[in-house]
Amino acid sequence: MDHRSHRHSQASATTASSAVVSAPDDTMPAENGNSTSSIVSAVSLSEEYFNTTNPPACVQENAAKTHAFVLFHLRQRRRIVLITSGGTTVPLENQTVRFIDNFSAGTRGATSAEYFIDAGYAVIFMHRTFSLQPYTRHYSHSKNCFLDFLQANDQGGIAVVPEYLSQIKNVLLKYQEVRKNNLLLMIDFVTVTDYLFLLRRITQIVALARESAMYYLAAAVSDFYIPASKMVEHKIQSGDGALSLQLDQVPKIIKPLVKEWATKGLIVSFKLETDPTILEDKARRALIRYGHQIVIGNILSTRKSQVHLITQNDAMEITLSPEEVKQDVEIEAKIIPELVQRHTEWIRNIGDWGVGN
């Protein structure tokens, strides 16, 4: 393993190759059709899922917003990153009361979004409803109530407590600048079905940016689900005794994403393990199986201070020093510049990484 120290990227994300971003097509891409016979079974399984599952009502509206957002930034010659963040739920009933949830607050995705924007990217933030979000994350899930940052004054107004003023002002100014320049599009999901349909449609649209697009798949996606055809309509009654569930496997969506939906973009997935001895091997297996470019490996106990960035050709550790940990440095401040640099290399020489690109 290459334990190189993290290198900071000086590349500007707003200067992607003109061959990539010139003359954007105003036509929204069609939804994906049937897979060709040459595509491996994982793609066929995903298409079977989409063909036998009713799409959520939110897909069409979010597709229209995404299309307008992507065209706007293509004309600005700006790179685009699609970030997925937070966990998905698996409903147990059609009229859902009970569900199985995935462990994820969305910290990695929300934090990364801010650093991507700082690096010059436009961000499509596809997140679990009520999970952490860029900028508001600094306060929305704080152990301290947000009201503790405010105080009433004698004139009947409200002001920020002086000790928090500088920090809140800095976050607010960044957020307002992002809003002003239309740099952040928020799309939310709840269920694994929401996630899969939105990911397919949004990815097909972001693919208009070709190699200027990055896909940063940080969501914690359910591995198993109950198809609607096997789901009960009403609330499962506890009076019926013990509950037995048989779950189907969620189709591996990254394969069609790589092979069909986002064939030119740089694709980054995540791997979370508890055993460090198997992490790199499992990451490389994923790269071979799916044909994408980068896996960011995390160990559960150290994920906030150390990650492993793994490709077909190399691996490196990105770590925070004990001093950086004490200073509350976020490891995403090191991850994102590394990815920006690799995205620059990808744009310059697309096709040298990964399998089948």
C-alpha positions as CSV (number, residue, x, y, z in Angstrom):
1,M,0.0,0.0,0.0
2,D,1.2,3.5,-0.9
3,H,1.1,5.6,2.3
4,R,1.8,8.8,0.5
5,S,0.9,12.0,2.4
6,H,-2.2,13.8,1.1
7,R,-1.5,16.1,-1.7
8,H,-3.5,19.3,-2.1
9,S,-5.0,20.0,-5.5
10,Q,-4.5,23.4,-7.1
11,A,-6.8,22.5,-10.0
12,S,-9.8,24.8,-10.7
13,A,-13.0,22.9,-11.1
14,T,-14.5,25.6,-13.3
15,T,-12.0,25.1,-16.2
16,A,-12.9,21.7,-17.5
17,S,-12.1,20.8,-21.0
18,S,-14.1,22.7,-23.6
19,A,-14.7,19.5,-25.4
20,V,-16.6,18.3,-22.4
21,V,-18.8,21.3,-21.7
22,S,-19.4,23.1,-24.9
23,A,-22.8,23.3,-26.6
24,P,-24.9,21.5,-24.1
25,D,-27.9,19.6,-25.5
26,D,-31.1,21.2,-24.2
27,T,-33.0,17.9,-24.6
28,M,-33.5,15.9,-21.5
29,P,-32.1,12.4,-21.8
30,A,-34.6,9.6,-22.2
31,E,-35.1,7.2,-19.4
32,N,-33.1,4.1,-19.7
33,G,-34.6,1.4,-21.8
34,N,-34.0,-2.4,-21.8
35,S,-30.4,-3.6,-21.4
36,T,-28.6,-5.1,-24.3
37,S,-27.9,-8.8,-24.3
38,S,-24.1,-8.1,-23.9
39,I,-24.5,-6.5,-20.5
40,V,-23.9,-8.7,-17.5
41,S,-26.7,-10.1,-15.3
42,A,-26.4,-7.4,-12.7
43,V,-27.7,-4.9,-15.2
44,S,-30.5,-7.2,-16.2
45,L,-31.5,-7.7,-12.6
46,S,-31.7,-3.9,-12.1
47,E,-33.8,-3.5,-15.2
48,E,-36.1,-6.2,-13.9
49,Y,-36.5,-4.3,-10.7
50,F,-37.3,-1.1,-12.5
51,N,-39.7,-2.8,-14.8
52,T,-41.7,-4.5,-12.0
53,T,-41.7,-1.6,-9.4
54,N,-43.9,1.5,-9.6
55,P,-41.7,4.6,-9.7
56,P,-42.2,7.2,-6.9
57,A,-44.1,10.3,-7.8
58,C,-41.1,12.5,-7.0
59,V,-39.0,11.4,-9.9
60,Q,-40.4,13.5,-12.7
61,E,-40.3,16.8,-10.8
62,N,-36.7,16.2,-9.5
63,A,-35.6,15.2,-13.0
64,A,-36.8,18.5,-14.4
65,K,-35.0,20.5,-11.7
66,T,-31.8,18.5,-12.2
67,H,-31.9,19.0,-16.0
68,A,-32.2,22.8,-15.6
69,F,-29.4,22.8,-13.0
70,V,-27.0,20.7,-15.1
71,L,-27.6,22.9,-18.2
72,F,-27.0,26.0,-16.2
73,H,-23.6,24.8,-15.0
74,L,-22.5,23.3,-18.3
75,R,-22.9,26.8,-19.7
76,Q,-20.9,28.1,-16.8
77,R,-18.2,25.6,-17.7
78,R,-18.3,24.2,-14.2
79,R,-17.8,20.6,-13.0
80,I,-20.7,18.9,-11.4
81,V,-20.8,16.3,-8.6
82,L,-23.7,14.1,-7.7
83,I,-23.5,13.2,-4.0
84,T,-25.7,10.6,-2.4
85,S,-25.9,10.8,1.4
86,G,-27.8,9.2,4.3
87,G,-29.5,5.8,4.7
88,T,-32.5,4.3,3.0
89,T,-35.5,2.7,4.6
90,V,-37.3,-0.6,3.7
91,P,-41.0,-0.4,4.3
92,L,-42.7,-3.4,5.7
93,E,-46.2,-2.3,4.7
94,N,-47.7,-0.5,1.7
95,Q,-49.3,2.0,4.1
96,T,-46.0,2.2,6.0
97,V,-45.9,2.3,9.8
98,R,-43.0,-0.1,10.3
99,F,-39.7,-0.1,8.4
100,I,-36.1,-1.3,8.5
101,D,-33.6,1.6,8.5
102,N,-29.9,1.9,7.7
103,F,-27.3,3.4,10.1
104,S,-26.2,6.8,8.6
105,A,-26.6,10.4,9.7
106,G,-25.2,11.6,6.4
107,T,-22.1,13.2,7.9
108,R,-19.7,12.2,5.1
109,G,-21.9,13.4,2.3
110,A,-23.0,16.7,3.8
111,T,-19.5,17.6,4.9
112,S,-18.1,16.6,1.5
113,A,-20.6,18.8,-0.3
114,E,-19.2,21.9,1.3
115,Y,-15.7,21.1,0.3
116,F,-16.7,20.3,-3.3
117,I,-18.4,23.7,-3.5
118,D,-15.2,25.3,-2.1
119,A,-13.3,23.5,-4.9
120,G,-15.5,25.1,-7.6
121,Y,-18.0,22.3,-8.2
122,A,-21.8,22.5,-8.5
123,V,-23.3,20.0,-6.2
124,I,-26.5,17.9,-6.6
125,F,-27.1,16.6,-3.0
126,M,-29.3,13.6,-3.0
127,H,-30.0,12.9,0.6
128,R,-32.2,11.1,3.1
129,T,-35.0,13.4,4.4
130,F,-33.9,14.9,7.7
131,S,-30.3,13.7,7.4
132,L,-27.4,16.1,7.7
133,Q,-27.3,18.8,5.0
134,P,-24.6,21.1,3.8
135,Y,-24.2,24.3,6.0
136,T,-27.1,23.5,8.3
137,R,-25.2,20.5,9.5
138,H,-23.2,22.7,11.8
139,Y,-26.3,23.3,13.9
140,S,-29.2,21.0,12.9
141,H,-27.9,17.9,14.7
142,S,-25.8,19.7,17.4
143,K,-25.8,18.3,20.9
144,N,-26.5,21.9,21.9
145,C,-30.0,23.2,21.1
146,F,-29.8,25.9,18.4
147,L,-31.7,28.2,20.7
148,D,-28.6,28.2,22.9
149,F,-26.8,30.2,20.2
150,L,-29.4,33.0,20.4
151,Q,-30.4,35.5,23.1
152,A,-33.3,38.1,23.4
153,N,-32.3,41.7,23.9
154,D,-33.9,44.5,25.8
155,Q,-35.3,46.0,22.6
156,G,-37.4,43.0,21.9
157,G,-35.1,41.6,19.2
158,I,-33.0,38.5,18.9
159,A,-29.2,38.4,18.5
160,V,-26.5,35.7,18.3
161,V,-24.6,35.0,21.5
162,P,-21.3,36.9,21.0
163,E,-19.1,33.8,21.4
164,Y,-20.9,32.1,18.5
165,L,-21.2,35.1,16.2
166,S,-18.1,34.7,14.1
167,Q,-18.7,31.0,13.4
168,I,-22.4,31.5,12.5
169,K,-21.6,34.5,10.3
170,N,-19.0,32.5,8.4
171,V,-21.4,29.7,7.7
172,L,-24.2,32.0,6.8
173,L,-22.1,34.0,4.3
174,K,-21.0,30.8,2.6
175,Y,-24.6,29.6,2.4
176,Q,-25.9,32.8,1.0
177,E,-23.1,32.8,-1.7
178,V,-24.0,29.3,-2.6
179,R,-27.7,30.2,-2.9
180,K,-26.9,33.3,-5.0
181,N,-24.8,31.3,-7.5
182,N,-27.1,28.3,-7.7
183,L,-24.4,25.9,-6.6
184,L,-26.4,23.5,-4.6
185,L,-29.5,21.4,-5.7
186,M,-31.2,19.5,-2.9
187,I,-33.1,16.3,-3.7
188,D,-34.4,14.1,-0.9
189,F,-35.4,10.4,-0.6
190,V,-36.7,8.1,2.1
191,T,-37.1,4.6,0.9
192,V,-34.7,2.4,-1.0
193,T,-37.2,2.5,-3.9
194,D,-37.1,6.3,-3.9
195,Y,-33.3,6.2,-3.9
196,L,-32.9,3.7,-6.8
197,F,-35.4,5.4,-9.1
198,L,-33.9,8.9,-8.4
199,L,-30.4,7.7,-8.7
200,R,-31.1,6.2,-12.1
201,R,-32.9,9.3,-13.5
202,I,-30.6,11.9,-11.9
203,T,-27.5,10.1,-13.1
204,Q,-28.8,9.9,-16.7
205,I,-29.2,13.6,-16.7
206,V,-25.9,14.4,-15.0
207,A,-24.2,12.3,-17.7
208,L,-24.8,15.3,-20.0
209,A,-21.6,16.6,-18.3
210,R,-19.7,13.6,-19.5
211,E,-16.2,13.4,-17.9
212,S,-16.8,16.7,-16.1
213,A,-19.2,14.9,-13.8
214,M,-18.3,13.0,-10.7
215,Y,-20.5,10.6,-8.8
216,Y,-19.8,10.4,-5.1
217,L,-21.9,7.5,-3.8
218,A,-21.8,8.0,0.0
219,A,-25.4,6.9,0.8
220,A,-25.9,3.8,3.0
221,V,-28.2,1.8,0.7
222,S,-30.3,-1.1,2.0
223,D,-29.1,-4.5,0.8
224,F,-32.5,-6.2,1.2
225,Y,-36.1,-5.1,0.6
226,I,-39.7,-6.4,0.4
227,P,-41.1,-6.1,-3.1
228,A,-44.4,-4.3,-3.2
229,S,-46.1,-7.4,-4.6
230,K,-45.1,-9.3,-1.4
231,M,-45.9,-6.5,1.0
232,V,-49.0,-6.4,3.2
233,E,-51.3,-3.4,2.7
234,H,-52.0,-2.4,6.3
235,K,-50.0,-2.2,9.6
236,I,-48.6,-5.5,10.8
237,Q,-50.4,-6.4,14.0
238,S,-48.3,-7.3,17.0
239,G,-51.2,-9.4,18.3
240,D,-50.5,-12.0,15.6
241,G,-47.4,-13.2,17.4
242,A,-43.9,-13.6,16.1
243,L,-43.0,-11.9,12.9
244,S,-41.0,-13.7,10.1
245,L,-39.8,-11.7,7.1
246,Q,-38.3,-12.9,3.9
247,L,-36.4,-10.1,2.1
248,D,-35.3,-10.0,-1.5
249,Q,-31.8,-8.7,-2.4
250,V,-31.7,-5.1,-3.7
251,P,-30.1,-5.1,-7.2
252,K,-26.5,-4.0,-7.4
253,I,-27.2,-0.6,-9.0
254,I,-23.6,0.5,-9.5
255,K,-23.1,-1.9,-12.4
256,P,-25.7,-0.3,-14.7
257,L,-24.6,3.1,-13.4
258,V,-21.1,2.4,-14.7
259,K,-22.0,0.6,-17.9
260,E,-25.1,2.5,-19.1
261,W,-26.0,5.6,-17.2
262,A,-22.7,7.4,-16.5
263,T,-20.2,5.9,-18.9
264,K,-17.9,9.0,-19.0
265,G,-18.0,10.2,-15.4
266,L,-15.6,9.6,-12.5
267,I,-17.4,7.3,-10.1
268,V,-16.5,7.0,-6.4
269,S,-18.1,4.5,-4.1
270,F,-17.6,3.7,-0.4
271,K,-16.9,0.5,1.5
272,L,-17.4,0.3,5.3
273,E,-15.9,-2.6,7.2
274,T,-15.1,-3.4,10.8
275,D,-12.1,-5.7,10.0
276,P,-9.2,-3.8,8.6
277,T,-7.5,-6.9,7.2
278,I,-10.2,-7.4,4.6
279,L,-10.9,-3.8,3.6
280,E,-8.5,-3.3,0.7
281,D,-9.2,-6.7,-0.8
282,K,-13.0,-6.1,-0.7
283,A,-12.5,-2.7,-2.3
284,R,-10.5,-4.1,-5.1
285,R,-13.0,-6.8,-5.7
286,A,-15.7,-4.1,-6.0
287,L,-13.6,-2.2,-8.5
288,I,-13.2,-5.3,-10.7
289,R,-16.8,-6.4,-10.4
290,Y,-18.4,-3.0,-11.2
291,G,-15.7,-1.4,-13.3
292,H,-15.7,2.0,-11.7
293,Q,-12.6,4.1,-10.7
294,I,-12.3,4.7,-6.9
295,V,-13.4,3.1,-3.7
296,I,-13.0,5.0,-0.4
297,G,-12.6,2.4,2.3
298,N,-13.6,3.1,5.9
299,I,-13.1,1.2,9.2
300,L,-16.1,1.8,11.4
301,S,-14.0,2.8,14.5
302,T,-11.7,5.2,12.7
303,R,-13.8,6.5,9.8
304,K,-13.6,10.1,11.0
305,S,-9.8,10.2,11.1
306,Q,-8.6,7.8,8.5
307,V,-9.8,6.5,5.1
308,H,-8.2,4.4,2.4
309,L,-8.5,5.7,-1.2
310,I,-8.2,2.6,-3.5
311,T,-8.0,2.3,-7.2
312,Q,-7.1,-0.5,-9.6
313,N,-3.5,0.7,-9.6
314,D,-2.8,2.1,-6.2
315,A,-3.9,2.7,-2.6
316,M,-3.2,5.5,-0.2
317,E,-4.2,6.4,3.3
318,I,-5.6,9.8,4.1
319,T,-5.3,10.5,7.8
320,L,-5.7,13.2,10.4
321,S,-2.8,13.7,12.8
322,P,-3.5,13.8,16.6
323,E,-3.1,17.6,16.4
324,E,-5.6,17.9,13.6
325,V,-8.1,15.8,15.5
326,K,-7.7,18.1,18.5
327,Q,-8.3,21.1,16.2
328,D,-11.5,19.5,14.8
329,V,-10.1,19.3,11.3
330,E,-12.5,17.4,9.1
331,I,-11.0,14.5,7.1
332,E,-13.1,15.6,4.1
333,A,-10.8,18.6,3.9
334,K,-8.2,16.2,2.7
335,I,-10.3,13.7,0.8
336,I,-12.0,16.2,-1.5
337,P,-8.8,17.9,-2.8
338,E,-7.4,14.5,-3.6
339,L,-10.5,13.6,-5.6
340,V,-10.4,16.9,-7.4
341,Q,-6.9,16.3,-8.5
342,R,-7.8,12.8,-9.7
343,H,-10.8,14.1,-11.5
344,T,-8.5,16.6,-13.3
345,E,-6.4,13.6,-14.4
346,W,-9.5,11.7,-15.5
347,I,-10.7,14.6,-17.7
348,R,-7.2,14.8,-19.3
349,N,-6.9,11.1,-20.0
350,I,-10.3,9.5,-19.7
351,G,-10.2,5.7,-20.0
352,D,-7.0,4.9,-18.3
353,W,-8.6,3.9,-15.0
354,G,-11.0,1.2,-14.1
355,V,-12.4,-1.7,-16.2
356,G,-14.3,-1.1,-19.3
357,N,-14.1,2.7,-19.5
